[in-house]
């Protein structure tokens, strides 16, 4: 995994076209990285999709948090 990142998507203009290309923002040890080439953005979009697929749903997340909180109280 490459660490935290944000995919910035901008609103469409009056003509329905993107006002700016999607851009990936990644903060690094020596500075920020901005990627706006379609191939780079697509790789991060796919990574984001994989992360979403691995996530628990809302009910399962709530249950896991409650379980962890109960264990910490012991």
mmCIF file of the N, C-alpha and C atoms, coordinates in Angstrom:
data_MODEL
# 
_entry.id   MODEL 
# 
loop_
_atom_site.group_PDB 
_atom_site.id 
_atom_site.type_symbol 
_atom_site.label_atom_id 
_atom_site.label_alt_id 
_atom_site.label_comp_id 
_atom_site.label_asym_id 
_atom_site.label_entity_id 
_atom_site.label_seq_id 
_atom_site.pdbx_PDB_ins_code 
_atom_site.Cartn_x 
_atom_site.Cartn_y 
_atom_site.Cartn_z 
_atom_site.occupancy 
_atom_site.B_iso_or_equiv 
_atom_site.pdbx_formal_charge 
_atom_site.auth_seq_id 
_atom_site.auth_comp_id 
_atom_site.auth_asym_id 
_atom_site.auth_atom_id 
_atom_site.pdbx_PDB_model_num 
ATOM 1   N N  . UNK A 1 1  ? 0.847   -1.185 0.000   1.00 0.00 ? 1  UNK A N  1 
ATOM 2   C CA . UNK A 1 1  ? 0.000   0.000  0.000   1.00 0.00 ? 1  UNK A CA 1 
ATOM 3   C C  . UNK A 1 1  ? 0.887   1.240  0.000   1.00 0.00 ? 1  UNK A C  1 
ATOM 4   N N  . UNK A 1 2  ? 0.392   2.273  -0.584  1.00 0.00 ? 2  UNK A N  1 
ATOM 5   C CA . UNK A 1 2  ? 1.199   3.478  -0.745  1.00 0.00 ? 2  UNK A CA 1 
ATOM 6   C C  . UNK A 1 2  ? 0.944   4.527  0.327   1.00 0.00 ? 2  UNK A C  1 
ATOM 7   N N  . UNK A 1 3  ? 0.119   4.261  1.307   1.00 0.00 ? 3  UNK A N  1 
ATOM 8   C CA . UNK A 1 3  ? -0.180  5.242  2.335   1.00 0.00 ? 3  UNK A CA 1 
ATOM 9   C C  . UNK A 1 3  ? -1.402  6.058  1.974   1.00 0.00 ? 3  UNK A C  1 
ATOM 10  N N  . UNK A 1 4  ? -1.735  7.034  2.823   1.00 0.00 ? 4  UNK A N  1 
ATOM 11  C CA . UNK A 1 4  ? -2.944  7.816  2.602   1.00 0.00 ? 4  UNK A CA 1 
ATOM 12  C C  . UNK A 1 4  ? -2.867  8.684  1.345   1.00 0.00 ? 4  UNK A C  1 
ATOM 13  N N  . UNK A 1 5  ? -4.020  8.846  0.732   1.00 0.00 ? 5  UNK A N  1 
ATOM 14  C CA . UNK A 1 5  ? -4.130  9.695  -0.452  1.00 0.00 ? 5  UNK A CA 1 
ATOM 15  C C  . UNK A 1 5  ? -5.553  10.207 -0.554  1.00 0.00 ? 5  UNK A C  1 
ATOM 16  N N  . UNK A 1 6  ? -5.742  11.248 -1.351  1.00 0.00 ? 6  UNK A N  1 
ATOM 17  C CA . UNK A 1 6  ? -7.063  11.831 -1.601  1.00 0.00 ? 6  UNK A CA 1 
ATOM 18  C C  . UNK A 1 6  ? -7.220  11.967 -3.108  1.00 0.00 ? 6  UNK A C  1 
ATOM 19  N N  . UNK A 1 7  ? -8.379  11.562 -3.599  1.00 0.00 ? 7  UNK A N  1 
ATOM 20  C CA . UNK A 1 7  ? -8.683  11.784 -5.014  1.00 0.00 ? 7  UNK A CA 1 
ATOM 21  C C  . UNK A 1 7  ? -9.580  13.007 -5.077  1.00 0.00 ? 7  UNK A C  1 
ATOM 22  N N  . UNK A 1 8  ? -9.078  14.061 -5.682  1.00 0.00 ? 8  UNK A N  1 
ATOM 23  C CA . UNK A 1 8  ? -9.821  15.313 -5.805  1.00 0.00 ? 8  UNK A CA 1 
ATOM 24  C C  . UNK A 1 8  ? -10.595 15.297 -7.118  1.00 0.00 ? 8  UNK A C  1 
ATOM 25  N N  . UNK A 1 9  ? -11.886 15.482 -7.027  1.00 0.00 ? 9  UNK A N  1 
ATOM 26  C CA . UNK A 1 9  ? -12.731 15.572 -8.220  1.00 0.00 ? 9  UNK A CA 1 
ATOM 27  C C  . UNK A 1 9  ? -13.437 16.918 -8.158  1.00 0.00 ? 9  UNK A C  1 
ATOM 28  N N  . UNK A 1 10 ? -13.480 17.593 -9.271  1.00 0.00 ? 10 UNK A N  1 
ATOM 29  C CA . UNK A 1 10 ? -13.991 18.953 -9.322  1.00 0.00 ? 10 UNK A CA 1 
ATOM 30  C C  . UNK A 1 10 ? -15.341 18.989 -10.027 1.00 0.00 ? 10 UNK A C  1 
ATOM 31  N N  . UNK A 1 11 ? -16.195 19.948 -9.683  1.00 0.00 ? 11 UNK A N  1 
ATOM 32  C CA . UNK A 1 11 ? -17.528 20.008 -10.295 1.00 0.00 ? 11 UNK A CA 1 
ATOM 33  C C  . UNK A 1 11 ? -17.449 20.291 -11.793 1.00 0.00 ? 11 UNK A C  1 
ATOM 34  N N  . UNK A 1 12 ? -18.462 19.811 -12.472 1.00 0.00 ? 12 UNK A N  1 
ATOM 35  C CA . UNK A 1 12 ? -18.553 20.052 -13.912 1.00 0.00 ? 12 UNK A CA 1 
ATOM 36  C C  . UNK A 1 12 ? -18.887 21.518 -14.165 1.00 0.00 ? 12 UNK A C  1 
ATOM 37  N N  . UNK A 1 13 ? -18.426 21.998 -15.285 1.00 0.00 ? 13 UNK A N  1 
ATOM 38  C CA . UNK A 1 13 ? -18.740 23.372 -15.688 1.00 0.00 ? 13 UNK A CA 1 
ATOM 39  C C  . UNK A 1 13 ? -20.136 23.447 -16.284 1.00 0.00 ? 13 UNK A C  1 
ATOM 40  N N  . UNK A 1 14 ? -20.519 24.600 -16.757 1.00 0.00 ? 14 UNK A N  1 
ATOM 41  C CA . UNK A 1 14 ? -21.839 24.809 -17.345 1.00 0.00 ? 14 UNK A CA 1 
ATOM 42  C C  . UNK A 1 14 ? -22.104 23.959 -18.565 1.00 0.00 ? 14 UNK A C  1 
ATOM 43  N N  . UNK A 1 15 ? -21.038 23.506 -19.223 1.00 0.00 ? 15 UNK A N  1 
ATOM 44  C CA . UNK A 1 15 ? -21.202 22.672 -20.409 1.00 0.00 ? 15 UNK A CA 1 
ATOM 45  C C  . UNK A 1 15 ? -21.262 21.181 -20.073 1.00 0.00 ? 15 UNK A C  1 
ATOM 46  N N  . UNK A 1 16 ? -21.231 20.842 -18.777 1.00 0.00 ? 16 UNK A N  1 
ATOM 47  C CA . UNK A 1 16 ? -21.295 19.440 -18.362 1.00 0.00 ? 16 UNK A CA 1 
ATOM 48  C C  . UNK A 1 16 ? -19.954 18.737 -18.346 1.00 0.00 ? 16 UNK A C  1 
ATOM 49  N N  . UNK A 1 17 ? -18.918 19.403 -18.788 1.00 0.00 ? 17 UNK A N  1 
ATOM 50  C CA . UNK A 1 17 ? -17.578 18.830 -18.802 1.00 0.00 ? 17 UNK A CA 1 
ATOM 51  C C  . UNK A 1 17 ? -16.874 19.131 -17.478 1.00 0.00 ? 17 UNK A C  1 
ATOM 52  N N  . UNK A 1 18 ? -15.933 18.251 -17.088 1.00 0.00 ? 18 UNK A N  1 
ATOM 53  C CA . UNK A 1 18 ? -15.163 18.501 -15.877 1.00 0.00 ? 18 UNK A CA 1 
ATOM 54  C C  . UNK A 1 18 ? -14.468 19.852 -15.986 1.00 0.00 ? 18 UNK A C  1 
ATOM 55  N N  . UNK A 1 19 ? -14.535 20.642 -14.904 1.00 0.00 ? 19 UNK A N  1 
ATOM 56  C CA . UNK A 1 19 ? -13.876 21.944 -14.922 1.00 0.00 ? 19 UNK A CA 1 
ATOM 57  C C  . UNK A 1 19 ? -12.366 21.795 -14.784 1.00 0.00 ? 19 UNK A C  1 
ATOM 58  N N  . UNK A 1 20 ? -11.934 20.740 -14.101 1.00 0.00 ? 20 UNK A N  1 
ATOM 59  C CA . UNK A 1 20 ? -10.519 20.417 -13.926 1.00 0.00 ? 20 UNK A CA 1 
ATOM 60  C C  . UNK A 1 20 ? -10.388 18.902 -13.952 1.00 0.00 ? 20 UNK A C  1 
ATOM 61  N N  . UNK A 1 21 ? -9.248  18.390 -14.353 1.00 0.00 ? 21 UNK A N  1 
ATOM 62  C CA . UNK A 1 21 ? -9.088  16.928 -14.326 1.00 0.00 ? 21 UNK A CA 1 
ATOM 63  C C  . UNK A 1 21 ? -9.011  16.422 -12.883 1.00 0.00 ? 21 UNK A C  1 
ATOM 64  N N  . UNK A 1 22 ? -9.466  15.190 -12.673 1.00 0.00 ? 22 UNK A N  1 
ATOM 65  C CA . UNK A 1 22 ? -9.314  14.570 -11.354 1.00 0.00 ? 22 UNK A CA 1 
ATOM 66  C C  . UNK A 1 22 ? -7.832  14.552 -11.012 1.00 0.00 ? 22 UNK A C  1 
ATOM 67  N N  . UNK A 1 23 ? -7.526  14.752 -9.736  1.00 0.00 ? 23 UNK A N  1 
ATOM 68  C CA . UNK A 1 23 ? -6.145  14.841 -9.280  1.00 0.00 ? 23 UNK A CA 1 
ATOM 69  C C  . UNK A 1 23 ? -5.983  14.035 -8.000  1.00 0.00 ? 23 UNK A C  1 
ATOM 70  N N  . UNK A 1 24 ? -4.905  13.286 -7.903  1.00 0.00 ? 24 UNK A N  1 
ATOM 71  C CA . UNK A 1 24 ? -4.587  12.562 -6.675  1.00 0.00 ? 24 UNK A CA 1 
ATOM 72  C C  . UNK A 1 24 ? -3.614  13.414 -5.874  1.00 0.00 ? 24 UNK A C  1 
ATOM 73  N N  . UNK A 1 25 ? -3.932  13.602 -4.590  1.00 0.00 ? 25 UNK A N  1 
ATOM 74  C CA . UNK A 1 25 ? -3.046  14.315 -3.677  1.00 0.00 ? 25 UNK A CA 1 
ATOM 75  C C  . UNK A 1 25 ? -2.501  13.303 -2.691  1.00 0.00 ? 25 UNK A C  1 
ATOM 76  N N  . UNK A 1 26 ? -1.193  13.262 -2.566  1.00 0.00 ? 26 UNK A N  1 
ATOM 77  C CA . UNK A 1 26 ? -0.534  12.349 -1.651  1.00 0.00 ? 26 UNK A CA 1 
ATOM 78  C C  . UNK A 1 26 ? 0.537   13.123 -0.902  1.00 0.00 ? 26 UNK A C  1 
ATOM 79  N N  . UNK A 1 27 ? 0.408   13.146 0.425   1.00 0.00 ? 27 UNK A N  1 
ATOM 80  C CA . UNK A 1 27 ? 1.379   13.838 1.252   1.00 0.00 ? 27 UNK A CA 1 
ATOM 81  C C  . UNK A 1 27 ? 2.514   12.876 1.556   1.00 0.00 ? 27 UNK A C  1 
ATOM 82  N N  . UNK A 1 28 ? 3.720   13.318 1.376   1.00 0.00 ? 28 UNK A N  1 
ATOM 83  C CA . UNK A 1 28 ? 4.879   12.468 1.613   1.00 0.00 ? 28 UNK A CA 1 
ATOM 84  C C  . UNK A 1 28 ? 5.837   13.061 2.616   1.00 0.00 ? 28 UNK A C  1 
ATOM 85  N N  . UNK A 1 29 ? 6.864   12.306 2.941   1.00 0.00 ? 29 UNK A N  1 
ATOM 86  C CA . UNK A 1 29 ? 7.859   12.719 3.930   1.00 0.00 ? 29 UNK A CA 1 
ATOM 87  C C  . UNK A 1 29 ? 8.589   13.989 3.508   1.00 0.00 ? 29 UNK A C  1 
ATOM 88  N N  . UNK A 1 30 ? 8.844   14.113 2.212   1.00 0.00 ? 30 UNK A N  1 
ATOM 89  C CA . UNK A 1 30 ? 9.596   15.271 1.733   1.00 0.00 ? 30 UNK A CA 1 
ATOM 90  C C  . UNK A 1 30 ? 8.735   16.294 1.005   1.00 0.00 ? 30 UNK A C  1 
ATOM 91  N N  . UNK A 1 31 ? 7.415   16.098 0.980   1.00 0.00 ? 31 UNK A N  1 
ATOM 92  C CA . UNK A 1 31 ? 6.529   17.063 0.333   1.00 0.00 ? 31 UNK A CA 1 
ATOM 93  C C  . UNK A 1 31 ? 5.315   16.391 -0.264  1.00 0.00 ? 31 UNK A C  1 
ATOM 94  N N  . UNK A 1 32 ? 4.482   17.182 -0.878  1.00 0.00 ? 32 UNK A N  1 
ATOM 95  C CA . UNK A 1 32 ? 3.240   16.697 -1.466  1.00 0.00 ? 32 UNK A CA 1 
ATOM 96  C C  . UNK A 1 32 ? 3.462   16.257 -2.911  1.00 0.00 ? 32 UNK A C  1 
ATOM 97  N N  . UNK A 1 33 ? 2.625   15.316 -3.331  1.00 0.00 ? 33 UNK A N  1 
ATOM 98  C CA . UNK A 1 33 ? 2.660   14.825 -4.700  1.00 0.00 ? 33 UNK A CA 1 
ATOM 99  C C  . UNK A 1 33 ? 1.268   15.000 -5.288  1.00 0.00 ? 33 UNK A C  1 
ATOM 100 N N  . UNK A 1 34 ? 1.188   15.579 -6.459  1.00 0.00 ? 34 UNK A N  1 
ATOM 101 C CA . UNK A 1 34 ? -0.079  15.739 -7.172  1.00 0.00 ? 34 UNK A CA 1 
ATOM 102 C C  . UNK A 1 34 ? 0.032   14.982 -8.486  1.00 0.00 ? 34 UNK A C  1 
ATOM 103 N N  . UNK A 1 35 ? -0.907  14.077 -8.724  1.00 0.00 ? 35 UNK A N  1 
ATOM 104 C CA . UNK A 1 35 ? -0.934  13.306 -9.965  1.00 0.00 ? 35 UNK A CA 1 
ATOM 105 C C  . UNK A 1 35 ? -2.206  13.649 -10.716 1.00 0.00 ? 35 UNK A C  1 
ATOM 106 N N  . UNK A 1 36 ? -2.093  14.070 -11.964 1.00 0.00 ? 36 UNK A N  1 
ATOM 107 C CA . UNK A 1 36 ? -3.304  14.370 -12.723 1.00 0.00 ? 36 UNK A CA 1 
ATOM 108 C C  . UNK A 1 36 ? -3.359  13.664 -14.074 1.00 0.00 ? 36 UNK A C  1 
ATOM 109 N N  . UNK A 1 37 ? -2.364  12.838 -14.357 1.00 0.00 ? 37 UNK A N  1 
ATOM 110 C CA . UNK A 1 37 ? -2.414  12.056 -15.595 1.00 0.00 ? 37 UNK A CA 1 
ATOM 111 C C  . UNK A 1 37 ? -3.426  10.931 -15.415 1.00 0.00 ? 37 UNK A C  1 
ATOM 112 N N  . UNK A 1 38 ? -4.256  10.687 -16.419 1.00 0.00 ? 38 UNK A N  1 
ATOM 113 C CA . UNK A 1 38 ? -5.326  9.689  -16.291 1.00 0.00 ? 38 UNK A CA 1 
ATOM 114 C C  . UNK A 1 38 ? -4.854  8.315  -15.793 1.00 0.00 ? 38 UNK A C  1 
ATOM 115 N N  . UNK A 1 39 ? -3.701  7.848  -16.244 1.00 0.00 ? 39 UNK A N  1 
ATOM 116 C CA . UNK A 1 39 ? -3.211  6.533  -15.804 1.00 0.00 ? 39 UNK A CA 1 
ATOM 117 C C  . UNK A 1 39 ? -2.934  6.517  -14.307 1.00 0.00 ? 39 UNK A C  1 
ATOM 118 N N  . UNK A 1 40 ? -2.307  7.549  -13.794 1.00 0.00 ? 40 UNK A N  1 
ATOM 119 C CA . UNK A 1 40 ? -2.000  7.621  -12.376 1.00 0.00 ? 40 UNK A CA 1 
ATOM 120 C C  . UNK A 1 40 ? -3.261  7.716  -11.535 1.00 0.00 ? 40 UNK A C  1 
ATOM 121 N N  . UNK A 1 41 ? -4.195  8.562  -11.976 1.00 0.00 ? 41 UNK A N  1 
ATOM 122 C CA . UNK A 1 41 ? -5.451  8.719  -11.244 1.00 0.00 ? 41 UNK A CA 1 
ATOM 123 C C  . UNK A 1 41 ? -6.219  7.401  -11.247 1.00 0.00 ? 41 UNK A C  1 
ATOM 124 N N  . UNK A 1 42 ? -6.219  6.697  -12.360 1.00 0.00 ? 42 UNK A N  1 
ATOM 125 C CA . UNK A 1 42 ? -6.939  5.421  -12.459 1.00 0.00 ? 42 UNK A CA 1 
ATOM 126 C C  . UNK A 1 42 ? -6.370  4.380  -11.493 1.00 0.00 ? 42 UNK A C  1 
ATOM 127 N N  . UNK A 1 43 ? -5.069  4.336  -11.342 1.00 0.00 ? 43 UNK A N  1 
ATOM 128 C CA . UNK A 1 43 ? -4.463  3.379  -10.397 1.00 0.00 ? 43 UNK A CA 1 
ATOM 129 C C  . UNK A 1 43 ? -4.929  3.654  -8.973  1.00 0.00 ? 43 UNK A C  1 
ATOM 130 N N  . UNK A 1 44 ? -4.996  4.909  -8.596  1.00 0.00 ? 44 UNK A N  1 
ATOM 131 C CA . UNK A 1 44 ? -5.463  5.254  -7.255  1.00 0.00 ? 44 UNK A CA 1 
ATOM 132 C C  . UNK A 1 44 ? -6.972  5.033  -7.123  1.00 0.00 ? 44 UNK A C  1 
ATOM 133 N N  . UNK A 1 45 ? -7.716  5.264  -8.201  1.00 0.00 ? 45 UNK A N  1 
ATOM 134 C CA . UNK A 1 45 ? -9.155  4.994  -8.185  1.00 0.00 ? 45 UNK A CA 1 
ATOM 135 C C  . UNK A 1 45 ? -9.404  3.505  -7.963  1.00 0.00 ? 45 UNK A C  1 
ATOM 136 N N  . UNK A 1 46 ? -8.618  2.664  -8.616  1.00 0.00 ? 46 UNK A N  1 
ATOM 137 C CA . UNK A 1 46 ? -8.740  1.217  -8.420  1.00 0.00 ? 46 UNK A CA 1 
ATOM 138 C C  . UNK A 1 46 ? -8.354  0.827  -6.992  1.00 0.00 ? 46 UNK A C  1 
ATOM 139 N N  . UNK A 1 47 ? -7.300  1.431  -6.473  1.00 0.00 ? 47 UNK A N  1 
ATOM 140 C CA . UNK A 1 47 ? -6.883  1.148  -5.100  1.00 0.00 ? 47 UNK A CA 1 
ATOM 141 C C  . UNK A 1 47 ? -7.987  1.542  -4.131  1.00 0.00 ? 47 UNK A C  1 
ATOM 142 N N  . UNK A 1 48 ? -8.618  2.691  -4.355  1.00 0.00 ? 48 UNK A N  1 
ATOM 143 C CA . UNK A 1 48 ? -9.704  3.149  -3.496  1.00 0.00 ? 48 UNK A CA 1 
ATOM 144 C C  . UNK A 1 48 ? -10.869 2.157  -3.543  1.00 0.00 ? 48 UNK A C  1 
ATOM 145 N N  . UNK A 1 49 ? -11.176 1.661  -4.735  1.00 0.00 ? 49 UNK A N  1 
ATOM 146 C CA . UNK A 1 49 ? -12.242 0.662  -4.879  1.00 0.00 ? 49 UNK A CA 1 
ATOM 147 C C  . UNK A 1 49 ? -11.923 -0.606 -4.115  1.00 0.00 ? 49 UNK A C  1 
ATOM 148 N N  . UNK A 1 50 ? -10.681 -1.033 -4.160  1.00 0.00 ? 50 UNK A N  1 
ATOM 149 C CA . UNK A 1 50 ? -10.267 -2.235 -3.416  1.00 0.00 ? 50 UNK A CA 1 
ATOM 150 C C  . UNK A 1 50 ? -10.403 -2.020 -1.915  1.00 0.00 ? 50 UNK A C  1 
ATOM 151 N N  . UNK A 1 51 ? -10.057 -0.829 -1.450  1.00 0.00 ? 51 UNK A N  1 
ATOM 152 C CA . UNK A 1 51 ? -10.194 -0.503 -0.028  1.00 0.00 ? 51 UNK A CA 1 
ATOM 153 C C  . UNK A 1 51 ? -11.673 -0.531 0.361   1.00 0.00 ? 51 UNK A C  1 
ATOM 154 N N  . UNK A 1 52 ? -12.525 0.067  -0.456  1.00 0.00 ? 52 UNK A N  1 
ATOM 155 C CA . UNK A 1 52 ? -13.964 0.072  -0.179  1.00 0.00 ? 52 UNK A CA 1 
ATOM 156 C C  . UNK A 1 52 ? -14.519 -1.348 -0.127  1.00 0.00 ? 52 UNK A C  1 
ATOM 157 N N  . UNK A 1 53 ? -14.075 -2.201 -1.039  1.00 0.00 ? 53 UNK A N  1 
ATOM 158 C CA . UNK A 1 53 ? -14.552 -3.581 -1.076  1.00 0.00 ? 53 UNK A CA 1 
ATOM 159 C C  . UNK A 1 53 ? -14.165 -4.348 0.186   1.00 0.00 ? 53 UNK A C  1 
ATOM 160 N N  . UNK A 1 54 ? -13.035 -3.980 0.784   1.00 0.00 ? 54 UNK A N  1 
ATOM 161 C CA . UNK A 1 54 ? -12.552 -4.680 1.977   1.00 0.00 ? 54 UNK A CA 1 
ATOM 162 C C  . UNK A 1 54 ? -13.189 -4.173 3.266   1.00 0.00 ? 54 UNK A C  1 
ATOM 163 N N  . UNK A 1 55 ? -13.889 -3.040 3.202   1.00 0.00 ? 55 UNK A N  1 
ATOM 164 C CA . UNK A 1 55 ? -14.470 -2.427 4.395   1.00 0.00 ? 55 UNK A CA 1 
ATOM 165 C C  . UNK A 1 55 ? -15.698 -3.185 4.887   1.00 0.00 ? 55 UNK A C  1 
ATOM 166 N N  . UNK A 1 56 ? -15.893 -3.122 6.197   1.00 0.00 ? 56 UNK A N  1 
ATOM 167 C CA . UNK A 1 56 ? -17.115 -3.647 6.786   1.00 0.00 ? 56 UNK A CA 1 
ATOM 168 C C  . UNK A 1 56 ? -18.266 -2.705 6.477   1.00 0.00 ? 56 UNK A C  1 
ATOM 169 N N  . UNK A 1 57 ? -19.491 -3.243 6.461   1.00 0.00 ? 57 UNK A N  1 
ATOM 170 C CA . UNK A 1 57 ? -20.637 -2.353 6.295   1.00 0.00 ? 57 UNK A CA 1 
ATOM 171 C C  . UNK A 1 57 ? -20.906 -1.616 7.602   1.00 0.00 ? 57 UNK A C  1 
ATOM 172 N N  . UNK A 1 58 ? -21.878 -0.727 7.606   1.00 0.00 ? 58 UNK A N  1 
ATOM 173 C CA . UNK A 1 58 ? -22.128 0.136  8.758   1.00 0.00 ? 58 UNK A CA 1 
ATOM 174 C C  . UNK A 1 58 ? -22.448 -0.674 10.024  1.00 0.00 ? 58 UNK A C  1 
ATOM 175 N N  . UNK A 1 59 ? -23.319 -1.669 9.905   1.00 0.00 ? 59 UNK A N  1 
ATOM 176 C CA . UNK A 1 59 ? -23.697 -2.466 11.077  1.00 0.00 ? 59 UNK A CA 1 
ATOM 177 C C  . UNK A 1 59 ? -22.519 -3.264 11.624  1.00 0.00 ? 59 UNK A C  1 
ATOM 178 N N  . UNK A 1 60 ? -21.748 -3.876 10.743  1.00 0.00 ? 60 UNK A N  1 
ATOM 179 C CA . UNK A 1 60 ? -20.589 -4.660 11.184  1.00 0.00 ? 60 UNK A CA 1 
ATOM 180 C C  . UNK A 1 60 ? -19.530 -3.752 11.811  1.00 0.00 ? 60 UNK A C  1 
ATOM 181 N N  . UNK A 1 61 ? -19.361 -2.555 11.267  1.00 0.00 ? 61 UNK A N  1 
ATOM 182 C CA . UNK A 1 61 ? -18.406 -1.594 11.841  1.00 0.00 ? 61 UNK A CA 1 
ATOM 183 C C  . UNK A 1 61 ? -18.838 -1.187 13.247  1.00 0.00 ? 61 UNK A C  1 
ATOM 184 N N  . UNK A 1 62 ? -20.116 -0.886 13.396  1.00 0.00 ? 62 UNK A N  1 
ATOM 185 C CA . UNK A 1 62 ? -20.637 -0.501 14.703  1.00 0.00 ? 62 UNK A CA 1 
ATOM 186 C C  . UNK A 1 62 ? -20.416 -1.622 15.712  1.00 0.00 ? 62 UNK A C  1 
ATOM 187 N N  . UNK A 1 63 ? -20.698 -2.842 15.311  1.00 0.00 ? 63 UNK A N  1 
ATOM 188 C CA . UNK A 1 63 ? -20.526 -3.996 16.188  1.00 0.00 ? 63 UNK A CA 1 
ATOM 189 C C  . UNK A 1 63 ? -19.063 -4.178 16.584  1.00 0.00 ? 63 UNK A C  1 
ATOM 190 N N  . UNK A 1 64 ? -18.164 -4.045 15.643  1.00 0.00 ? 64 UNK A N  1 
ATOM 191 C CA . UNK A 1 64 ? -16.738 -4.191 15.932  1.00 0.00 ? 64 UNK A CA 1 
ATOM 192 C C  . UNK A 1 64 ? -16.257 -3.115 16.906  1.00 0.00 ? 64 UNK A C  1 
ATOM 193 N N  . UNK A 1 65 ? -16.710 -1.895 16.719  1.00 0.00 ? 65 UNK A N  1 
ATOM 194 C CA . UNK A 1 65 ? -16.317 -0.795 17.610  1.00 0.00 ? 65 UNK A CA 1 
ATOM 195 C C  . UNK A 1 65 ? -16.864 -1.033 19.018  1.00 0.00 ? 65 UNK A C  1 
ATOM 196 N N  . UNK A 1 66 ? -18.121 -1.470 19.101  1.00 0.00 ? 66 UNK A N  1 
ATOM 197 C CA . UNK A 1 66 ? -18.703 -1.764 20.415  1.00 0.00 ? 66 UNK A CA 1 
ATOM 198 C C  . UNK A 1 66 ? -17.947 -2.894 21.115  1.00 0.00 ? 66 UNK A C  1 
ATOM 199 N N  . UNK A 1 67 ? -17.586 -3.929 20.360  1.00 0.00 ? 67 UNK A N  1 
ATOM 200 C CA . UNK A 1 67 ? -16.839 -5.052 20.919  1.00 0.00 ? 67 UNK A CA 1 
ATOM 201 C C  . UNK A 1 67 ? -15.475 -4.585 21.436  1.00 0.00 ? 67 UNK A C  1 
ATOM 202 N N  . UNK A 1 68 ? -14.783 -3.770 20.658  1.00 0.00 ? 68 UNK A N  1 
ATOM 203 C CA . UNK A 1 68 ? -13.467 -3.266 21.072  1.00 0.00 ? 68 UNK A CA 1 
ATOM 204 C C  . UNK A 1 68 ? -13.596 -2.388 22.314  1.00 0.00 ? 68 UNK A C  1 
ATOM 205 N N  . UNK A 1 69 ? -14.637 -1.554 22.375  1.00 0.00 ? 69 UNK A N  1 
ATOM 206 C CA . UNK A 1 69 ? -14.850 -0.692 23.530  1.00 0.00 ? 69 UNK A CA 1 
ATOM 207 C C  . UNK A 1 69 ? -15.115 -1.524 24.795  1.00 0.00 ? 69 UNK A C  1 
ATOM 208 N N  . UNK A 1 70 ? -15.901 -2.583 24.644  1.00 0.00 ? 70 UNK A N  1 
ATOM 209 C CA . UNK A 1 70 ? -16.193 -3.450 25.785  1.00 0.00 ? 70 UNK A CA 1 
ATOM 210 C C  . UNK A 1 70 ? -14.920 -4.142 26.271  1.00 0.00 ? 70 UNK A C  1 
ATOM 211 N N  . UNK A 1 71 ? -14.093 -4.576 25.361  1.00 0.00 ? 71 UNK A N  1 
ATOM 212 C CA . UNK A 1 71 ? -12.832 -5.234 25.750  1.00 0.00 ? 71 UNK A CA 1 
ATOM 213 C C  . UNK A 1 71 ? -11.901 -4.270 26.472  1.00 0.00 ? 71 UNK A C  1 
ATOM 214 N N  . UNK A 1 72 ? -11.909 -3.008 26.072  1.00 0.00 ? 72 UNK A N  1 
ATOM 215 C CA . UNK A 1 72 ? -11.062 -2.014 26.728  1.00 0.00 ? 72 UNK A CA 1 
ATOM 216 C C  . UNK A 1 72 ? -11.545 -1.669 28.131  1.00 0.00 ? 72 UNK A C  1 
ATOM 217 N N  . UNK A 1 73 ? -12.849 -1.812 28.371  1.00 0.00 ? 73 UNK A N  1 
ATOM 218 C CA . UNK A 1 73 ? -13.397 -1.534 29.694  1.00 0.00 ? 73 UNK A CA 1 
ATOM 219 C C  . UNK A 1 73 ? -13.016 -2.602 30.705  1.00 0.00 ? 73 UNK A C  1 
ATOM 220 N N  . UNK A 1 74 ? -12.664 -3.786 30.261  1.00 0.00 ? 74 UNK A N  1 
ATOM 221 C CA . UNK A 1 74 ? -12.353 -4.914 31.162  1.00 0.00 ? 74 UNK A CA 1 
ATOM 222 C C  . UNK A 1 74 ? -11.034 -4.753 31.844  1.00 0.00 ? 74 UNK A C  1 
# 
